[in-house]
Amino acid sequence: MLAIGFRFPGGRYHATPWGRHVNEADVEWPPSPWRIVRALIAVWHRKIDREAHPVAKLEKLLAQLAGSLPSYRLPAAVHSHVRHYMPVREGGRDKPTLIFDAFVRISPEDELVVVWPDVDLDEASQRLLDRLLTGLAYLGRAESWVEARRIDGWDGELDCVPGDTPLDMTTGEVGEVVPLFCPLSPFAYQAFRAQRQESNPVKGKKKGGAVLPESWLAAVSMETGELQSAGWSQPPAARRVFYRRPAGSLKPAAMTVVRNSAHNQSPVTTVRFALYGRPLPRMEDAVKIGELARVALISLTEKYLGAVPPLLSGHDLPEANRHNHAFYLPECNDHGQIDHLLVHAPGGFEDEHLWAMQKLSRLYSRNGNEWQVIYEGAGDVSMFADVSRHTGSGLKWRSVTPYLRPWYAKKNFGVVDQVCRECQLRGLPVPAEIRMLPEVRVGNVVRRPVHFHRFRSKRGLIQPDTNGSFLEFVFPEPVTGPLALGFACHYGLGLFAPVE
């Protein structure tokens, strides 16, 4: 048995599958045997003493690797990407073109293991392989830094094996099937070459030397561009083999804190989602996104649980609930675009709620916009303190979205009085100082309340305040967020953030 371990110190693996455009944002996972063999050939050409390790030894080693199909032990990984605009020259000017840079995210400590169960190398081949692996600096694109080693006596469990059906007949588990390219054995390549030249002798004579070289090693070593220019849809010295890997191998593994059933209140109070789309919604439309998220989660829980939890809907709750049901609070990036959503319920989520909420994958607006939603994790508020400013703590708090009075204004019962009353009803300390702000900054733009959407979509609601205000207040003692007050505070209005 031969086992090779690969670690990626940069935490990323970049490799575009054969036949796919880089902007399709697909990643070859796991690394194909074809890619591994060609990487070893490249190392031999650049870093190996050819007198100590002549080409015959290299061909012998690689022929053994090509003679049988390997299996894999996959580390935890996530399919991710970044996108940016690059200038592409068209005519006499540069045209900004959106580029997708896809990769697999892996912990630098985790190891990908590739195992050839039927390969036994002699000492000379082992020494050559060790030298090749030591010289291997990257696998795939140059950004995919790698550290490779031969592993003696590896006895772990394989989870990615050759198979063209999702069902593993031995375990009954359902995986997912992916195609990988594997090099033909020297014998299989010679048979293919002979058949090709016999069926088309003229074309074979013309291209036999350049595209179908007599040497198996030369065929495996051919440049990709040369093969594509000759019209090959796949490398002639390779074959496509289907592998079965675990289902969801490249999907994010959400971290969830399991609730202890012995307690009446769950410690899981906060769930965070990421939003992706073009364009992302503006923070000025926070209440619209809050409403869309509520509708989507209510629909999912009704579908999977058979009923709508009052904790998510806010309906059929006791009088003493005091806003313990879910808040749907959008978060914006530095450009004022909503890229995250915080769902916070002070009363705590049940395990079944969390299970259903993880199914959320899309938000749709009435005007045709669509955003992908990724479940990031769940826990108590402190879990998100480093990534969400809504969950911070502090004495001074400032408006992120307009505060709308929940009651009609009366004499001695204006904005300041109503804020103080809300704080008392929620068990918060009454602010020692409250002042009105004419404007706030959203990204790099200064905004007034009128720039925000300040109305619920539900008809017939009583809305005492349609104008809104920006506030800044100071508590006598530190307060921990999220903090949202006033009309439609459960949908993103009246949202505050601590001021450093």
C-alpha distance (Angstrom), angle and dihedral (degrees) to the residues before:
residue distance angle dihedral
M1 . . .
L2 3.80 . .
A3 3.81 122.1 .
I4 3.80 126.6 -177.3
G5 3.80 123.2 -170.8
F6 3.81 124.0 -152.6
R7 3.80 125.7 -165.3
F8 3.80 123.5 -175.2
P9 3.84 108.8 -146.8
G10 3.80 92.2 -170.9
G11 3.79 91.5 55.3
R12 3.81 91.8 -123.9
Y13 3.78 137.6 96.1
H14 3.82 116.8 -164.1
A15 3.80 118.7 -171.0
T16 3.80 130.2 139.0
P17 3.82 114.8 -147.3
W18 3.79 117.6 -117.2
G19 3.80 111.7 -87.5
R20 3.81 95.1 18.7
H21 3.79 125.3 110.2
V22 3.77 115.7 -121.8
N23 3.82 90.4 -123.6
E24 3.80 90.8 61.0
A25 3.82 84.1 77.9
D26 3.80 92.4 -137.9
V27 3.80 122.2 146.1
E28 3.79 128.9 -154.7
W29 3.80 104.5 -122.7
P30 2.92 123.5 -153.7
P31 3.81 101.1 22.6
S32 3.79 106.8 -101.0
P33 3.82 121.6 -116.6
W34 3.81 86.6 -120.5
R35 3.81 90.6 59.1
I36 3.81 92.8 46.5
V37 3.81 94.0 50.1
R38 3.81 92.6 48.0
A39 3.81 90.8 48.4
L40 3.81 89.3 55.5
I41 3.80 90.3 50.0
A42 3.81 90.3 52.8
V43 3.81 91.1 51.5
W44 3.81 91.0 50.6
H45 3.81 91.5 53.4
R46 3.81 94.4 48.5
K47 3.79 108.3 31.6
I48 3.81 113.1 17.6
D49 3.81 128.2 94.3
R50 3.80 102.1 -119.4
E51 3.78 93.3 -159.1
A52 3.79 91.9 57.3
H53 3.80 92.7 38.9
P54 3.83 110.0 26.0
V55 3.77 123.7 -166.9
A56 3.81 91.9 -99.0
K57 3.81 90.3 64.0
L58 3.80 90.8 47.9
E59 3.79 92.0 50.7
K60 3.80 91.2 48.3
L61 3.81 91.5 52.1
L62 3.79 95.6 46.2
A63 3.81 92.6 44.4
Q64 3.79 88.3 59.6
L65 3.81 90.7 51.3
A66 3.80 90.6 48.6
G67 3.78 92.7 47.4
S68 3.81 95.2 73.5
L69 3.78 138.0 27.3
P70 3.81 117.9 -107.0
S71 3.79 127.6 -140.9
Y72 3.80 128.7 -146.3
R73 3.76 144.7 -135.4
L74 3.81 104.6 -151.2
P75 3.80 124.4 -152.5
A76 3.79 122.0 -140.9
A77 3.80 106.9 -76.7
V78 3.80 141.2 169.3
H79 3.80 128.3 -149.5
S80 3.79 106.6 -128.1
H81 3.78 140.2 157.9
V82 3.76 145.3 -172.9
R83 3.78 124.4 -142.5
H84 3.77 129.5 -155.3
Y85 3.77 140.6 155.1
M86 3.79 119.5 -101.4
P87 3.82 125.4 -170.6
V88 3.81 110.4 -112.5
R89 3.79 117.4 -170.2
E90 3.80 112.4 -122.2
G91 3.77 118.1 168.6
G92 3.77 108.3 -40.9
R93 3.78 99.5 -22.6
D94 3.78 142.9 55.4
K95 3.78 114.4 -104.6
P96 3.82 116.8 -156.5
T97 3.80 107.5 -124.0
L98 3.78 125.2 -169.9
I99 3.81 110.2 -121.5
F100 3.80 125.0 -165.2
D101 3.79 116.7 -151.0
A102 3.80 106.6 -166.5
F103 3.77 125.3 -171.3
V104 3.77 144.0 155.8
R105 3.78 114.2 -106.6
I106 3.82 113.0 -140.4
S107 3.76 133.8 169.6
P108 3.83 109.7 -104.7
E109 3.81 87.5 -132.6
D110 3.80 95.8 56.0
E111 3.78 121.6 89.2
L112 3.78 130.2 -143.4
V113 3.81 108.9 -146.5
V114 3.82 123.0 -157.5
V115 3.81 115.1 -166.5
W116 3.81 129.8 -166.4
P117 3.84 101.0 -167.2
D118 3.82 94.3 -171.2
V119 3.81 99.2 45.4
D120 3.81 121.3 99.1
L121 3.80 115.2 175.7
D122 3.77 126.1 -155.0
E123 3.80 119.1 -128.4
A124 3.80 94.7 -94.3
S125 3.80 92.3 52.3
Q126 3.80 90.6 46.3
R127 3.80 91.3 53.5
L128 3.79 91.6 49.0
L129 3.80 92.1 47.4
D130 3.81 91.2 49.9
R131 3.81 90.1 52.5
L132 3.80 91.3 48.2
L133 3.80 93.2 49.2
T134 3.80 91.4 47.7
G135 3.79 90.0 53.8
L136 3.81 94.5 46.6
A137 3.82 105.8 108.5
Y138 3.80 100.7 169.1
L139 3.79 140.5 9.3
G140 3.78 119.0 -149.5
R141 3.79 111.3 -7.1
A142 3.79 120.8 11.7
E143 3.83 90.6 -103.3
S144 3.81 89.8 64.4
W145 3.79 97.8 87.6
V146 3.76 110.8 -168.3
E147 3.78 141.1 -172.5
A148 3.80 112.4 -157.4
R149 3.79 132.3 -172.9
R150 3.78 140.6 168.7
I151 3.80 111.4 -112.8
D152 3.79 120.0 -146.2
G153 3.79 118.0 -148.0
W154 3.80 97.6 0.4
D155 3.82 109.1 -179.6
G156 3.80 104.3 171.9
E157 3.79 128.1 129.0
L158 3.80 119.9 -89.3
D159 3.81 118.0 -136.2
C160 3.83 103.8 173.6
V161 3.80 113.8 58.4
P162 3.82 138.0 155.1
G163 3.79 109.8 -77.2
D164 3.79 137.1 131.9
T165 3.81 97.9 -152.6
P166 3.82 127.9 67.3
L167 3.81 92.5 -133.2
D168 3.79 118.3 85.9
M169 3.81 102.5 -145.5
T170 3.81 93.2 -159.4
T171 3.82 98.3 52.3
G172 3.80 102.4 19.7
E173 3.81 90.7 -128.6
V174 3.79 119.8 140.5
G175 3.80 116.7 -133.7
E176 3.78 134.8 164.9
V177 3.80 128.0 -94.3
V178 3.81 121.1 -129.8
P179 3.83 129.4 176.9
L180 3.81 119.2 -123.2
F181 3.78 129.5 -179.0
C182 3.80 117.1 -122.3
P183 3.81 125.6 -173.7
L184 3.78 117.3 -107.4
S185 3.77 115.6 -116.6
P186 3.83 114.1 -107.2
F187 3.81 90.4 -106.2
A188 3.82 92.9 49.6
Y189 3.79 91.5 47.5
Q190 3.80 93.2 51.5
A191 3.80 90.1 49.4
F192 3.81 90.8 49.9
R193 3.82 91.8 47.3
A194 3.79 92.9 49.7
Q195 3.79 92.3 48.1
R196 3.80 91.3 48.0
Q197 3.78 93.9 51.3
E198 3.78 92.9 43.8
S199 3.80 93.4 51.9
N200 3.81 92.9 46.0
P201 3.81 108.6 19.7
V202 3.81 96.8 169.0
K203 3.75 93.9 51.0
G204 3.77 89.9 41.2
K205 3.80 92.5 55.0
K206 3.75 91.4 47.6
K207 3.75 97.0 48.7
G208 3.76 104.0 19.1
G209 3.77 94.1 99.0
A210 3.78 97.8 42.7
V211 3.79 104.5 33.9
L212 3.79 103.4 18.6
P213 3.79 104.2 34.6
E214 3.75 118.1 -172.2
S215 3.80 92.7 -122.8
W216 3.80 115.2 80.5
L217 3.80 91.3 -149.3
A218 3.80 91.2 51.6
A219 3.80 90.0 51.6
V220 3.80 92.4 51.1
S221 3.82 90.1 46.8
M222 3.81 97.2 53.6
E223 3.80 118.1 125.5
T224 3.79 116.8 -104.4
G225 3.80 92.4 -129.5
E226 3.80 91.4 55.1
L227 3.79 91.5 52.3
Q228 3.80 92.9 47.9
S229 3.79 93.3 47.9
A230 3.82 88.2 53.5
G231 3.80 89.2 56.0
W232 3.78 100.4 -109.2
S233 3.80 113.5 155.5
Q234 3.79 88.9 -159.3
P235 3.82 134.6 7.5
P236 3.82 109.6 -75.8
A237 3.80 90.8 -139.8
A238 3.81 92.2 54.7
R239 3.77 138.1 68.6
R240 3.77 131.1 -153.2
V241 3.81 113.3 -115.5
F242 3.79 125.0 -176.3
Y243 3.79 118.2 -131.7
R244 3.78 128.9 -166.6
R245 3.79 113.3 -138.2
P246 3.83 128.0 176.4
A247 3.79 115.0 -75.1
G248 3.78 112.7 -96.8
S249 3.80 93.4 15.3
L250 3.80 92.0 155.5
K251 3.79 100.4 33.9
P252 3.82 121.9 106.9
A253 3.79 113.7 -95.0
A254 3.77 104.0 -136.4
M255 3.77 117.4 -141.8
T256 3.77 113.3 -132.3
V257 3.77 128.7 179.8
V258 3.80 108.7 -134.6
R259 3.78 114.1 -130.1
N260 3.79 119.1 -122.9
S261 3.79 106.0 -127.1
A262 3.79 91.0 -150.9
H263 3.81 89.5 73.3
N264 3.79 124.6 73.2
Q265 3.81 93.5 -143.9
S266 3.77 121.7 53.3
P267 3.82 118.5 -128.8
V268 3.81 87.8 -141.1
T269 3.78 103.1 90.5
T270 3.79 103.0 144.9
V271 3.81 135.7 52.6
R272 3.80 123.3 -175.4
F273 3.80 127.7 -156.0
A274 3.81 131.1 -174.8
L275 3.81 121.6 -137.9
Y276 3.80 124.8 -146.4
G277 3.77 128.1 -178.0
R278 3.77 146.7 105.8
P279 2.91 110.6 -73.3
L280 3.77 106.4 14.4
P281 3.82 113.9 -141.5
R282 3.80 118.6 -96.0
M283 3.78 122.1 -110.9
E284 3.80 86.8 -123.7
D285 3.82 85.8 71.1
A286 3.80 94.6 51.0
V287 3.80 94.0 127.1
K288 3.81 90.7 54.3
I289 3.81 92.2 53.5
G290 3.80 91.3 44.6
E291 3.79 90.1 54.6
L292 3.80 93.1 46.0
A293 3.81 90.9 51.2
R294 3.80 92.0 49.9
V295 3.81 92.5 49.8
A296 3.81 91.9 47.3
L297 3.81 94.7 49.3
I298 3.79 92.8 44.9
S299 3.81 89.4 51.9
L300 3.82 92.0 49.6
T301 3.79 95.4 48.0
E302 3.79 91.0 47.9
K303 3.81 89.8 50.0
Y304 3.80 97.0 47.4
L305 3.81 102.1 28.3
G306 3.79 99.9 33.4
A307 3.81 93.4 -126.3
V308 3.79 140.3 54.5
P309 3.82 112.2 -109.5
P310 3.82 112.1 -129.9
L311 3.80 86.7 -137.0
L312 3.82 89.2 68.5
S313 3.79 100.2 34.2
G314 3.81 98.6 40.8
H315 3.81 89.8 -137.8
D316 3.82 129.3 122.4
L317 3.78 93.4 19.5
P318 3.81 125.2 146.6
E319 3.79 119.9 -97.2
A320 3.80 91.3 -110.0
N321 3.80 93.3 56.8
R322 3.84 92.5 110.9
H323 3.79 96.8 -168.2
N324 3.81 96.4 -49.8
H325 3.81 90.8 139.3
A326 3.80 125.1 91.0
F327 3.79 125.5 -55.3
Y328 3.83 115.3 -158.7
L329 3.79 102.9 -152.1
P330 3.82 122.5 178.3
E331 3.81 120.1 -147.8
C332 3.79 124.1 -154.0
N333 3.79 133.3 -149.6
D334 3.81 126.8 -130.6
H335 3.80 89.8 -78.1
G336 3.80 94.6 57.2
Q337 3.82 93.6 -106.1
I338 3.79 122.2 132.9
D339 3.80 107.1 -115.3
H340 3.82 100.8 155.0
L341 3.77 138.8 38.0
L342 3.79 125.3 -152.6
V343 3.81 117.7 -157.7
H344 3.79 107.1 -165.9
A345 3.81 126.7 -179.3
P346 3.84 115.0 175.9
G347 3.81 88.2 -161.0
G348 3.83 91.3 62.6
F349 3.80 131.7 -116.9
E350 3.78 125.0 -96.2
D351 3.80 119.8 -125.3
E352 3.79 91.3 -109.8
H353 3.81 90.8 52.1
L354 3.79 90.6 54.7
W355 3.79 91.8 47.5
A356 3.81 91.4 54.0
M357 3.81 94.1 42.5
Q358 3.80 90.5 57.4
K359 3.82 87.5 65.9
L360 3.81 91.4 69.3
S361 3.81 107.5 114.0
R362 3.83 106.7 147.5
L363 3.79 141.8 34.4
Y364 3.80 119.0 -159.0
S365 3.80 127.4 -166.2
R366 3.77 126.1 -153.2
N367 3.79 92.3 -112.8
G368 3.80 93.1 58.9
N369 3.79 102.2 -94.3
E370 3.78 116.9 141.3
W371 3.80 131.5 -167.9
Q372 3.77 130.2 -171.1
V373 3.80 114.0 -127.3
I374 3.81 123.5 -153.1
Y375 3.80 121.4 -166.0
E376 3.82 106.5 -130.7
G377 3.78 104.0 178.9
A378 3.78 149.3 -64.3
G379 3.78 135.4 -124.7
D380 3.76 141.0 104.8
V381 3.79 122.0 -38.9
S382 3.80 94.2 -95.6
M383 3.81 90.1 63.8
F384 3.82 90.2 70.0
A385 3.80 99.0 38.9
D386 3.81 92.7 108.8
V387 3.81 97.0 47.7
S388 3.82 106.3 33.7
R389 3.77 123.5 53.4
H390 3.81 89.7 -159.5
T391 3.81 89.8 69.0
G392 3.80 96.2 51.2
S393 3.80 128.2 111.7
G394 3.78 131.2 -127.1
L395 3.78 150.4 125.4
K396 3.80 97.7 -111.6
W397 3.81 120.7 57.6
R398 3.81 129.5 -176.7
S399 3.80 133.9 -165.8
V400 3.79 119.0 -93.9
T401 3.82 94.0 175.8
P402 3.83 128.0 15.9
Y403 3.79 119.3 -74.6
L404 3.81 112.0 -132.0
R405 3.79 118.3 -162.9
P406 3.83 111.6 -112.1
W407 3.83 92.0 -152.1
Y408 3.77 133.4 44.5
A409 3.78 114.1 -91.1
K410 3.77 116.6 -106.8
K411 3.75 135.8 168.7
N412 3.80 108.1 -62.2
F413 3.80 89.2 4.3
G414 3.78 106.0 87.4
V415 3.79 131.7 130.5
V416 3.81 96.1 -60.8
D417 3.80 93.3 47.1
Q418 3.78 92.7 48.2
V419 3.82 92.4 50.1
C420 3.81 89.5 52.3
R421 3.78 91.5 48.5
E422 3.81 92.8 49.7
C423 3.79 91.1 50.8
Q424 3.80 90.6 51.6
L425 3.81 92.3 49.4
R426 3.80 91.4 50.8
G427 3.78 95.7 47.2
L428 3.80 93.7 -109.9
P429 3.80 122.9 137.0
V430 3.80 113.3 -97.1
P431 3.82 109.7 -107.2
A432 3.77 113.9 -104.2
E433 3.79 91.1 -150.1
I434 3.81 132.4 22.9
R435 3.77 125.6 179.4
M436 3.79 133.9 175.1
L437 3.80 120.7 -118.8
P438 3.81 122.3 -153.9
E439 3.81 93.5 -150.5
V440 3.81 145.8 -3.2
R441 3.78 133.0 -150.0
V442 3.81 118.8 -108.8
G443 3.77 107.5 -170.0
N444 3.79 103.8 -47.2
V445 3.81 95.0 -25.7
V446 3.80 129.2 89.9
R447 3.80 111.6 -131.1
R448 3.80 136.1 -169.7
P449 3.82 123.9 -156.3
V450 3.80 90.7 -98.3
H451 3.81 89.9 65.8
F452 3.82 91.2 63.6
H453 3.77 127.8 80.1
R454 3.82 101.3 -113.8
F455 3.80 104.6 178.5
R456 3.78 136.1 85.8
S457 3.78 117.9 -125.5
K458 3.81 91.5 -132.0
R459 3.77 111.0 100.4
G460 3.78 124.3 -130.9
L461 3.80 96.7 30.6
I462 3.77 118.3 146.1
Q463 3.78 107.6 -124.0
P464 3.81 112.8 -177.0
D465 3.82 93.2 -173.6
T466 3.81 124.2 41.1
N467 3.80 98.3 164.9
G468 3.79 105.3 56.4
S469 3.79 132.7 -159.6
F470 3.77 139.2 -129.2
L471 3.79 115.3 -129.5
E472 3.75 141.2 -174.4
F473 3.76 120.1 -164.9
V474 3.78 139.4 172.8
F475 3.80 122.9 -139.5
P476 3.80 121.5 -149.4
E477 3.81 88.8 -126.3
P478 3.82 134.1 23.0
V479 3.80 116.3 -77.1
T480 3.82 125.2 -159.7
G481 3.80 120.6 -140.0
P482 2.90 164.3 -105.9
L483 3.79 89.4 98.0
A484 3.80 121.2 178.9
L485 3.81 124.0 158.0
G486 3.78 139.0 177.8
F487 3.79 134.5 22.0
A488 3.84 114.5 -3.4
C489 3.80 90.9 3.2
H490 3.82 89.3 146.7
Y491 3.83 89.7 62.4
G492 3.79 103.0 47.9
L493 3.79 105.1 -79.0
G494 3.79 120.2 115.8
L495 3.79 89.7 28.5
F496 3.81 119.0 161.6
A497 3.80 134.4 -169.7
P498 3.81 129.9 -161.9
V499 3.79 117.2 -101.7
E500 3.78 116.8 -134.7
